[in-house]
Amino acid sequence: MNQYVTRNFIPQLRQSYSDAGVIFFSFCIAIVVFISLFPVFPGVGSFEIGMVVDKDIMSPKTISYPSEVITEKLRDERASEVSSQLVLDTDIRGDQLLKLDTVLTAIDSIRTDDQLSSSAKETAIRNVSGVILSNRVAASIVEVNDSQWRALQDESKNILGRILAEAIGEDEVPDARNGLSGLLSPLLTADHVLIVREVAAPLVVPTLKIDEERTETLRNEVRANTQTVYQNFARGELIVAAGSILAMEELEAIDQLDLMPVGIDYFKVIAVALISIFNGLIFAGYLTVFRPSGVQSLRQMFLFGFLYVLAIVIAKLALPFFVPDVDRHFLIHILPLAAGPIAIAVLLDLATAIIATLLITVVVVFIQVYLPGSEMLGVASPLQVAQLASATIVSSLAGIFIATRADRIQRFLTAGFAACGGSLLGILPFWLIDPDKGYTDLIWIAGATLLGGLLTALLVVGVFILLSRPFGIITRVELMELAQLSRPLLRRLQDEAPGTFQHSILVGNLAERAADRIGADSLLARVGAYYHDIGKLGSPSFFAENNANEESPHEGLDPLQSTRVILQHVTGGVETARRNGLPEVLIQFIEQHHGTRLVAYFYRRAVELNSDIDQSLFRYPGPKPQSREVVLVMLADSCEAATRASSDRSSARIREIVIEAFRERIDENEFEESPISLSDLSIVRESYISTLEAVYHPRVEYPEPSVQELEARGRNNKNLE
């Protein structure tokens, strides 16, 4: 698609790039591509314990290595066979006797509380913390006299101290508690035995503790005496079967076989550097030799690089998640790889988009074959690589050819479907020679390419909307919208300045036809012509085409005042255009369609009054035309106006008028800043002459109506009554 960069008010960005600029840009592209392709991949090499392996993993080489995982597992097994070493904890006896003393003191204070009844004492004793006493024991404690209670206290302390002085293991505690009764004095009654039992037995706990240091020492000796286990794999031997859950020792094998690299492969880094240099050189050669029309400024160059690198980054980040295609779902073709080239075609030009397509395809193939573990998982199988390369090229070109001449947003959806069809055409030849093909593949291919086409269309529309204005680009879609005569500014021109409107329409027709003949953008020339005189809306009656039957308002003004009014249609037109949101590329037509020429009519009148008057007061502010399209409108504007003003509109006179208009502007160097050539101007001149001759060609004068015609009209008028 043809496009136009708006006039940028930073001078260095307005100018076309130099060879040094191309070299610098290509160097930057190489650096950015190198960073983008640096061999670090998301989702690749991320084998984890417990994950299900989706494909057989084979050993790429014969290897024997000391397996730390298997050896450590064997050491742990043998160490676990060493039982824990126990030692008597002498502190436990004192701690438990202290707890017993606390319980007995609490019970004793309840017994000696004269304010409590017997039942209240029993309840309070049962609630003493540290022991769980039955109703019978609580009642017996209340009933015993003081001497008996003191004897029971002594007995409880004595028996607990004796038991806890022995070595008691965890599993021996029940027996020790049960044997407590047999150690009591035979003189105690049954109730007294029960009191001692319920008070002291819960405080019997293990007196042995694990000697951690000794136990660990013995286990470490066992570990040290366990020999290292070596794991052996032959080339091609199965490491992990498809569908298996990955275990730690298998993960170790994958790592030992370099199937899960954790460091940087410097050979791949060198390969990435070479690919990056290759990209930079191609960019430099293309921009230097061909000077594409779509990349004429630094801003356009930056946009080209941005869209290109964006496509590469998408491929780099997404490919690891879609390959290998073990289940044959062809989901890799969902990736909108054609979006970048199509966006370049829409915003820049066709040739640049084709170059980008070829480079993106090379980079995508490179990414696919240098994915880590490709030798293990079959990532770089020839058919997969060929399918992706073919689909990328064909889908991109199909979308480019449709979107290049898009004149409405809906056309981008068509380009998306074209990319879908192109992807199908690129895949099918290689699918047909695939020995593993199945008819269900066609469903997956169709679904993936259709979704990829829709994503491509959405991305292109998004890029078009988000980037066209910031980069000063106007596309055919926007031009077609601005060309609608129902647009507010054009409607105002029809209503408030009808002569100017008709003049602008004719100027548009002249410029459009000439642009077609010299290969300029005809649509831009026509739309620019429509808006070039909108500044006359400020004071339409001061321009002759809008004031045919009235006295000219210039009659009451001096030449300088009239000139200021005329000049205002340029500066005021720019202001009106910006207020109404017109793109900068159309504002160029308003600023430049008179260049820096004189307002000749009023200047000549002023010279008649004062021969020394300053000529600069009567010049348009400019700048001179910067594009071929503005040149066309400048010439069409003057040729149409001069022809309309002439009383002689014969073919010879029209030719004289056009030739004179061209000669004046060439002599005044008005075209020195535009890329139009003398051969282009020669073609344009002949185009204008033929078009104006067609517009102002003489018509045959019809004779007066005959009597029969007049009589027929009379009868028809009576019938109407």
KETIVEX-207846 format. One record per residue (C-alpha): residue in three letters; x, y, z. Coordinates in steps of 0.02 Angstrom, whole numbers, plus 50000, padded with zeros to 5 digits. Layout:
BEGIN
ALAXYZ
...
This chain:
BEGIN
MET500005000050000
ASN500625017449961
GLN500815028550110
TYR501465045350160
VAL502445051550307
THR501795067950372
ARG502915083050383
ASN503855081750545
PHE504355097850629
ILE506025090450685
PRO507075094550532
GLN508235079750540
LEU506765067750537
ARG505995076150386
GLN507465072650275
SER507735056650180
TYR508995045450263
SER510815045250210
ASP511935030250180
ALA512665032950353
GLY510905032450423
VAL510585015950334
ILE512185008550405
PHE511755014250580
PHE509975007550564
SER510584990750497
PHE511824989550641
CYS510414992750765
ILE509334979650680
ALA510754966950694
ILE510974970750879
VAL509104969550916
VAL508934953350817
PHE510424946050912
ILE509634950551079
SER507954943651022
LEU508674927150960
PHE509904924651102
PRO509774905951145
VAL508694907151299
PHE506974899651277
PRO505404899951384
GLY504724882651421
VAL506194873351343
GLY507234861751452
SER505984863451592
PHE505944844951637
GLU505264842851812
ILE505084828151930
GLY503334821151920
MET502944827851745
VAL502254815951615
VAL503434813851467
ASP502494815051303
LYS503784806351194
ASP505134793051211
ILE506784800751266
MET508264791351195
SER510094792451238
PRO511024801651099
LYS512684793851150
THR513494780051253
ILE513884786051427
SER514354779951600
TYR514244792151744
PRO514224791551934
SER512404793451982
GLU512274804652134
VAL510404801852140
ILE510464782852142
THR511984782652258
GLU511164794652380
LYS509574784552378
LEU510564768652420
ARG511504777752558
ASP509884783952633
GLU509144766452630
ARG510644758952720
ALA510754773252843
SER508914771352885
GLU509274753452937
VAL510364759953080
SER509214761353233
SER509194776953340
GLN510434776653486
LEU509574779653655
VAL510274786853819
LEU509524789353994
ASP508934807354023
THR509204810754209
ASP508274827254201
ILE506614818954164
ARG506464811354343
GLY506664828354427
ASP505454836854306
GLN504094823854335
LEU504314824154526
LEU504124842954521
LYS502514841054424
LEU501914828254554
ASP502324840254694
THR501294853754607
VAL499794842154593
LEU499914836454776
THR500074854454837
ALA498514859354741
ILE497544844754815
ASP498184848454990
SER497594866554981
ILE495854860554933
ARG495814847955076
THR496254861355206
ASP494974874055143
ASP493674874155283
GLN492484884855183
LEU492154870855058
SER490954856755086
SER491484838855054
SER490614838054885
ALA491374854654835
LYS493094848254882
GLU492814832554780
THR492344843154628
ALA493834854654649
ILE495034839754667
ARG494374832054507
ASN494734848454417
VAL496564849354470
SER497624850854311
GLY498994838254274
VAL497994822754327
ILE496324814854290
LEU495524808154449
SER493974797454463
ASN492514801554579
ARG493014787354694
VAL494804793654712
ALA494224811654739
ALA493044805854878
SER494404795054957
ILE495624809754959
VAL494334820355051
GLU493944806455176
VAL495744801855226
ASN496444810255380
ASP497964821355377
SER499214808155431
GLN498564795955300
TRP498644809655167
ARG500444813755210
ALA500874795355200
LEU500044793955028
GLN500994809254968
ASP502644801755022
GLU502184785254943
SER501754793654777
LYS503394803154771
ASN504384787854821
ILE503604776154693
LEU503714788954549
GLY505534792454591
ARG505944773854592
ILE505094770554425
LEU505864785654335
ALA507594780854395
GLU507514766254275
ALA507754766454086
ILE506024767154007
GLY505804767153820
GLU504314774153724
ASP503524757053705
GLU503864752553887
VAL502824766453966
PRO501164756453976
ASP502044742154065
ALA502894753954187
ARG501224762054232
ASN500364745454252
GLY501774739054364
LEU501644753854481
SER500364745254594
GLY501524730654627
LEU502844742154698
LEU501714749854830
SER501714745355015
PRO500624730255053
LEU499934739655204
LEU498954751655094
THR497094748955074
ALA496324746754904
ASP495704764754904
HIS497404771154952
VAL498234760954813
LEU497004768254690
ILE497414785954749
VAL499284783454723
ARG499004774954556
GLU497904788754482
VAL499014802654550
ALA500724795454501
ALA500404784254349
PRO500054798354222
LEU501734806054266
VAL502674790354213
VAL503494794954045
PRO504964788353940
THR506634791754020
LEU507664787353867
LYS508054800253731
ILE508874798553560
ASP510714802353556
GLU510674812253393
GLU512544814453380
ARG512954796053406
THR511554790453292
GLU512094802353152
THR513904796853174
LEU513434778653147
ARG512344782752998
ASN513694793352919
GLU514884778752938
VAL513654767952844
ARG513444781152708
ALA515324782952689
ASN515534764352670
THR514224763552530
GLN515054763152359
THR514594775252219
VAL513354768052093
TYR513734770751907
GLN512334772551780
ASN512644766451603
PHE511714770551442
ALA512084764651266
ARG511754775651115
GLY509924774451067
GLU509434766451233
LEU507754771651303
ILE507914783251452
VAL506094787851481
ALA504614780051391
ALA503204790951326
GLY501844792851455
SER503004789351601
ILE503134800451753
LEU504854808051763
ALA505834802251917
MET507354810351995
GLU508604797851927
GLU507894799951751
LEU508024818751765
GLU509844816351816
ALA510124805551662
ILE509364818951549
ASP510524831751626
GLN512064820651612
LEU511684817651428
ASP511604836551397
LEU509784835151345
MET509324848851468
PRO510694861951452
VAL510754874451593
GLY512174885051527
ILE512444894751366
ASP512894885251208
TYR514224896551132
PHE514074888350961
LYS512254893450958
VAL512744910951013
ILE513934912050865
ALA512554905550750
VAL511374918950815
ALA512704932150786
LEU512914926550605
ILE511034926750575
SER510964944250650
ILE512374950450539
PHE511494942450390
ASN509914952150433
GLY510854968450452
LEU511734966350285
ILE510114962350193
PHE509294977750269
ALA510774988750222
GLY510844982150044
TYR508984983650014
LEU508805001250083
THR510385007649998
VAL510135000049826
PHE508245000649804
ARG507785015849911
PRO505995009449932
SER504635022449920
GLY503865016550083
VAL505455019350183
GLN505965037150147
SER506245044050321
LEU506985038950487
ARG505265036950562
GLN504745024950425
MET506385015750444
PHE506075013950630
LEU504305007550597
PHE504984994750475
GLY506234988550603
PHE504934988350742
LEU503684977750645
TYR505054965950586
VAL505794963250758
LEU504054961350833
ALA503704946650716
ILE505364938650764
VAL505044940650950
ILE503314932850933
ALA504074917950843
LYS505504916250969
LEU504364916551121
ALA502964905851050
LEU503834892050952
PRO504484882551105
PHE502694880051164
PHE502084872750999
VAL503494861150946
PRO503714846650941
ASP501984842950875
VAL501874825750955
ASP499974824750947
ARG499914831250766
HIS498774845750810
PHE499734858150699
LEU499464871850828
ILE501044880550772
HIS500044887550626
ILE498964897450746
LEU500424909550763
PRO500034925450663
LEU501744925750579
ALA500994934050425
ALA500394949050526
GLY502094957750523
PRO502334957350334
ILE500514962150303
ALA500654976850424
ILE502244982350334
ALA501304981550168
VAL499864991650239
LEU500915005050323
LEU502465005350211
ASP502534996950040
LEU502394980449947
ALA504224977549906
THR504754980450086
ALA503424968350146
ILE504064954750028
ILE505854957050089
ALA505224956050269
THR504284939950227
LEU505844931450162
LEU506904936950310
ILE505584931950438
THR505444914750358
VAL507324912150369
VAL507334917350552
VAL505824906450596
VAL506664891250518
PHE508254895150614
ILE507294896550778
GLN506444879950747
VAL508034870150713
TYR509074877550855
LEU507814874250992
PRO508694865251137
GLY508494846351134
SER508044845450950
GLU509094829750928
MET508104821351067
LEU506324826951032
GLY506354828250845
VAL505984846950846
ALA506914850050685
SER506154835850583
PRO506244840450398
LEU504364839850369
GLN503954851350515
VAL505264863850460
ALA504694863350279
GLN502854865150327
LEU503174880350436
ALA504304888850309
SER503094885950166
ALA501574891350267
THR502454907250326
ILE502954912650150
VAL501324908350061
SER500164915150196
SER501164931350209
LEU501174934250021
ALA499324930250004
GLY498874942450142
ILE500054955750073
PHE499304955349899
ILE497534957349968
ALA497934970650099
THR499054981449989
ARG497594990049903
ALA496394989350050
ASP495195003950047
ARG494154999150199
ILE494444990550366
GLN493424975350312
ARG494754971850182
PHE495954967050321
LEU494794952750368
THR494884946950188
ALA496774947750201
GLY496664936850356
PHE495654923750263
ALA496894924950119
ALA498294921450244
CYS497294906550306
GLY497114899850130
GLY498944902950093
SER499444893550250
LEU498384878750196
LEU499194878750024
GLY500914879450104
ILE500574864850221
LEU499634852450111
PRO501044847549989
PHE502144842150134
TRP500694833850225
LEU500344823150072
ILE502094815750077
ASP502074813050266
PRO502064794250301
ASP501174797150467
LYS499744807450394
GLY497954804350444
TYR496324811950385
THR495994819250557
ASP497534829950525
LEU496524839850399
ILE495294845350533
TRP496694851350645
ILE497584860050500
ALA496004868950446
GLY495594874450623
ALA497354880450661
THR497554890150499
LEU495824897950516
LEU496204903950692
GLY497904909950634
GLY497074919950494
LEU495864928250615
LEU497274932650735
THR498254939650588
ALA496794950850537
LEU496544956950716
LEU498394960950738
VAL498484970150572
VAL496954980650616
GLY497694984250788
VAL499374989450716
PHE498504999950584
ILE497465009250713
LEU498835011250843
LEU500345015350735
SER499735024350579
ARG499475041450657
PRO500955041250779
PHE502105037350632
GLY501285050350521
ILE500585037550399
ILE498925038650311
THR498265023150225
ARG497055020350083
VAL495705015850207
GLU495815032850292
LEU495985041850125
MET494395033550061
GLU493475039350216
LEU494125057150196
ALA493635057150012
GLN491785055350055
LEU490935071450002
SER489805070150154
ARG491265073750270
PRO490915089150378
LEU492265100250301
LEU491795095750123
ARG489965098250163
ARG490365115550231
LEU491355119250074
GLN489845114649967
ASP488675125650067
GLU489765140650110
ALA490985141149964
PRO490165131849818
GLY491335139249687
THR492865133649785
PHE492075116449807
GLN491805114049620
HIS493555120449586
SER494275107949712
ILE493325093549635
LEU494005097649462
VAL495765100049531
GLY495585082849611
ASN495095075049445
LEU496565083149356
ALA497815077949490
GLU497135060249504
ARG497275056649319
ALA499025063849307
ALA499595054249462
ASP499065037949381
ARG500115041949230
ILE501735045649324
GLY501545032249457
ALA501155044049601
ASP499765040549724
SER498165045549635
LEU497035043549786
LEU498105054849895
ALA498215067749756
ARG496325068049738
VAL495955069049924
GLY497315082249948
ALA496505092549811
TYR494805091349896
TYR495495099350054
HIS496835111049986
ASP495725126549988
ILE494715123850148
GLY495525139650216
LYS494355149550103
LEU492935145050222
GLY493545159350331
SER493045172550203
PRO492315164150048
SER491655180049968
PHE493435186849950
PHE493785173649817
ALA493125176349643
GLU492415158949617
ASN491205161849761
ASN490735179649713
ALA490245179049531
ASN488735190749533
GLU489175202749674
GLU490365217249696
SER492085211249750
PRO492465215149933
HIS494245219049877
GLU493625235349799
GLY493725243949967
LEU495435237150015
ASP497185241749964
PRO498265228149882
LEU499195223850042
GLN497585221550141
SER496865210650003
THR498475200550001
ARG498335197250186
VAL496575190550161
ILE497185179250020
LEU498675173050120
GLN497515169150264
HIS496725155050166
VAL498365145450187
THR498735148950370
GLY496905148550417
GLY496675132550318
VAL498055124050419
GLU497205129350581
THR495505123250519
ALA496255106650465
ARG497075103650633
ARG495495108450728
ASN494545095550626
GLY495855081950650
LEU496475080550471
PRO498095070650457
GLU499705080250431
VAL499935073050256
LEU498385082450197
ILE498905098150290
GLN500455098050178
PHE499325101250029
ILE498595116550115
GLU500315123350165
GLN501225119550004
HIS500005120949859
HIS500565139149828
GLY502355136049882
THR503255152649908
ARG502515161249755
LEU501885178949745
VAL500055183849757
ALA500375190849583
TYR498765200349551
PHE498845211249706
TYR500745212849700
ARG500635220049525
ARG499285232149581
ALA500375237049729
VAL501875240149615
GLU500815251849512
LEU500565262149671
ASN502315260049744
SER503705252349640
ASP504835250249793
ILE503605239949896
ASP504335224649985
GLN504005209349879
SER504075197450030
LEU502455204950096
PHE501555197149948
ARG502305179649957
TYR501465164050022
PRO502315157050178
GLY502705140250099
PRO503585128550110
LYS503835123249931
PRO503035106749880
GLN503875091749963
SER503025077649864
ARG502485074049688
GLU500665073849740
VAL500735091649808
VAL501605097149646
LEU500155089849547
VAL498885099149651
MET499865115549638
LEU499905114349449
ALA498115108449433
ASP497535122549545
SER498335136049438
CYS497915127949270
GLU496075125549313
ALA495885143049385
ALA496765151349237
THR495755141449111
ARG494115145449199
ALA494585163949205
SER495025164449020
SER493695170048897
ASP494565159548762
ARG494475141148802
SER494995134248636
SER496195119548632
ALA497615130748579
ARG497295143248717
ILE497135129548848
ARG498815122748793
GLU499605139948808
ILE498875142448983
VAL499505125649045
ILE501235127548970
GLU501405145049043
ALA500865138949217
PHE502165125049212
ARG503535136649147
GLU503245149649282
ARG503405137449425
ILE504915128849351
ASP505775145549326
GLU505365150349506
ASN506145133949569
GLU504555129149658
PHE504885110549628
GLU506685109749688
GLU506215101449853
SER505075088349778
PRO505575071749695
ILE504645075549532
SER505665074749372
LEU505555084749210
SER504935069249119
ASP503555067649250
LEU503095085949223
SER503005083149036
ILE501775068849059
VAL500765078949184
ARG500675093849067
GLU499945083548926
SER498725075349047
TYR498095092249107
ILE497905098748931
SER496865083848875
THR495795084149032
LEU495455102949024
GLU495045101548838
ALA493785087948883
VAL493025098649022
TYR492895114648919
HIS492545107048749
PRO491295116748641
ARG489515110148627
VAL488395110448472
GLU487075124248485
TYR485335116648467
PRO484055125048348
GLU482435132448415
PRO481015119948454
SER479865115948307
VAL478005120148302
GLN477565101948326
GLU478635101148485
LEU477805116748555
GLU476055110048517
ALA476495093448602
ARG477085102748755
GLY475455112348761
ARG474415096548756
ASN475475088748894
ASN475255104249002
LYS473345103048983
ASN473385084749034
LEU474345089249189
GLU473015102049235
